[in-house]
């Protein structure tokens, strides 16, 4: 099963998928392409290290969002994916991409949806919000992507304790290690089994 991974930064979730693929944990799923939202991100180096074809489609290169969406859709179409994984991808997909690949796009979100999610909740923001709210448990969610940011059907969740001494950075790291890097490969494997 061909998997295209969309990334925007360091690519730690991409690495978790690559490691799972290397150990056979992804089953029949295979990462066949990576598309980055901007040049120079470390995720592109990770892809190159493992011989995974990678492309960049940068929103800033286009005058209008419709042009960017068309270019992104063309780049995705070229990879012929059976599953698209948003692994720390910070751009919100346009309706055209979501409709074209309905039911075949999943995202990893660093909180337990419906908490600390939606437009603008990415990077450290969900962790800052969790600490400000004083929650004792946070975590990560894998969900299908629809037209509503973080609004698609939930596939998997894993809880992570919030510790009294946590900073947004320590919480982010622990959520990645204890939740994101585990449930994202599991969700990809399950998708491959079911499809």
Secondary structure, DSSP 8 states (H G I E B T S, - for coil): -EEEEEESSS-HHHHHHHHHHHTTTTTT-EEEEEEESSTT-HHHHHHHHTT--EEE--GGGSSSHHHHHHHHHHHHHHHT-SEEEESS--S---HHHHHHTTTSEEEEESS-TTSS-STT--TTHHHHHHHHHT-SEEEEEEEE--SSTT-S-EEEEEEEE--TT--HHHHHHHHIIIIIHHHHHHHHHHHHHH-
